[in-house]
Structure formats: structure tokens, C-alpha cells
Amino acid sequence: MTITFITGANKGLGFETARRLIGLGHTVVIGARDAGRGQAAADELGARFVRIDVADDASVAAAAADVAAHEGRVDVLINNAGIIGRRAPAEELTGDDAIEVFQTNVVGIIRVTNAFLPLLRRSERPAIVNVSSGTGSFTLTHDPDRVESKVIGPLYTSSKSAVTMLTMQYAKALPGIRVNAADPGYTATDLNGHSGTQTVTEGTDAIVTLATEDADAGTGRFIDRFGPMPW
């Protein structure tokens, strides 16, 4: 039995990832900031809900304690929670705007990973999957043939560059735990007003791959649904 904890799992990519992994036999714990929406999602999927606000130390610690008391371990941690932040021209962005985005998208991963490491270390084949983005790839954002090069969003894109590097550093620093990053691609979700060209199922292909692959598949990788991604 594989026990998987997913942050930001009440809708979009997180919800679809949970649905697919449950179908593959995982015991999934739904993590979400909004208790009502999180519980509704868990009820719909047949999962257990644990409230977690990845931007709050006390909330993350309480969530880890809850999982420790009920499941006892975590085999796969999926850091999916993320926000776009305030939509404004670059010249109007403020330090507070940056703090809000990085607090969830980057610091949230650090906070959750730190709190859940004891639970992961109880697993025989622990894995961490961080949901990053091709919009954080230096290579893709310089390629005029890629949609990523058309995106202008300084805070979100730079936060996702940080997520990918954070993934690589954790992969080096945490031997025995597979730590990889997934790019969902341009997927129709609330984050982009459902303008994405991929379905939410296609958008979760890389996440599901990293969550279900063999223990010797490798660590410190960045992939999308088609394979390895450029940095």
C-alpha cells in the first residue's frame, strides 16, 4: 500500500492527480487550505482530508502530526500547492507581491518537506514530487517556438525556476529519497483561466509518472509528459 500526501489537492492538477493515484491503488491523503473544499474533494474521491496551509508553519506542523497519527508514514509527497499571485504589469509589482508568491510556491515546499521528512523516512521507497513549470526553464523561455517564451509573469515564473533548483538541491542533500520535479505543461486550470491547451489529465501525466515509477528510476530530474525537460 502506497501512502501519498498531496498539497493543494481540492481542485485542478492536485485533484486529478489524487483521482488517478487512487485508481492505481494508492492511499491518498488530500491536503488543502480550505477545509470545506478539501473535505468535499476527499469525499468525492474516497480519500481522507487533512487541512494544510503551506504558507503557515503551525498548519504544516499540525498536518504532519495528523498524518503521523493516522497513516504513520508517507511514501510519496507531492508538493502541488501553488499560486499565480496578483495579476499586474511588471512595473507595478511590489515586494509584498513577491513575498506572497514565493511564500507559497517556494517556501511552502521547504516548509512541507521539512515537516514530512520523518514520515518519508519511515517508507521503504520514499519519493518527493515537486510541481514546477516549463515557464521557469531558462531554455524554453528563450525559445520563440515554445509557448513558455510568450508568458510574462515575473513572480510566478521565477518562483518555478526556484522550485526546480530546490528540487535538484534536495535530490543531492537527501540520499535515499527520490526528489524530482514535474512540468504539467500548458494545462487548462484555474491558474490560467482554463486557457491551457492540455486537459487536466494530460497535465498530470508527469506527476503520476514520478509518483509511481520504480525506486531506481532516478533522482534530481525535471520531466514533462514527454520526457526530460531542459533547464
Rosetta blueprint (number, residue, H / E / L):
1 M L
2 T L
3 I E
4 T E
5 F E
6 I E
7 T L
8 G L
9 A L
10 N L
11 K L
12 G H
13 L H
14 G H
15 F H
16 E H
17 T H
18 A H
19 R H
20 R H
21 L H
22 I H
23 G H
24 L L
25 G L
26 H L
27 T E
28 V E
29 V E
30 I E
31 G E
32 A E
33 R L
34 D L
35 A H
36 G H
37 R H
38 G H
39 Q H
40 A H
41 A H
42 A H
43 D H
44 E H
45 L H
46 G L
47 A L
48 R E
49 F E
50 V E
51 R E
52 I L
53 D L
54 V L
55 A L
56 D L
57 D H
58 A H
59 S H
60 V H
61 A H
62 A H
63 A H
64 A H
65 A H
66 D H
67 V H
68 A H
69 A H
70 H H
71 E L
72 G L
73 R L
74 V L
75 D L
76 V E
77 L E
78 I E
79 N E
80 N L
81 A L
82 G L
83 I L
84 I L
85 G L
86 R L
87 R L
88 A L
89 P L
90 A H
91 E H
92 E H
93 L L
94 T L
95 G H
96 D H
97 D H
98 A H
99 I H
100 E H
101 V H
102 F H
103 Q H
104 T H
105 N H
106 V L
107 V H
108 G H
109 I H
110 I H
111 R H
112 V H
113 T H
114 N H
115 A H
116 F H
117 L H
118 P H
119 L H
120 L H
121 R L
122 R L
123 S L
124 E L
125 R L
126 P L
127 A E
128 I E
129 V E
130 N E
131 V E
132 S L
133 S L
134 G H
135 T H
136 G H
137 S L
138 F L
139 T L
140 L H
141 T H
142 H H
143 D L
144 P L
145 D L
146 R L
147 V H
148 E H
149 S H
150 K H
151 V L
152 I L
153 G L
154 P H
155 L H
156 Y H
157 T H
158 S H
159 S H
160 K H
161 S H
162 A H
163 V H
164 T H
165 M H
166 L H
167 T H
168 M H
169 Q H
170 Y H
171 A H
172 K H
173 A H
174 L L
175 P L
176 G L
177 I L
178 R E
179 V E
180 N E
181 A E
182 A E
183 D L
184 P L
185 G L
186 Y L
187 T E
188 A L
189 T L
190 D H
191 L H
192 N H
193 G L
194 H L
195 S L
196 G L
197 T L
198 Q E
199 T L
200 V H
201 T H
202 E H
203 G H
204 T L
205 D H
206 A H
207 I H
208 V H
209 T H
210 L H
211 A H
212 T H
213 E L
214 D L
215 A L
216 D L
217 A L
218 G L
219 T L
220 G L
221 R L
222 F E
223 I E
224 D E
225 R L
226 F L
227 G E
228 P E
229 M L
230 P L
231 W L
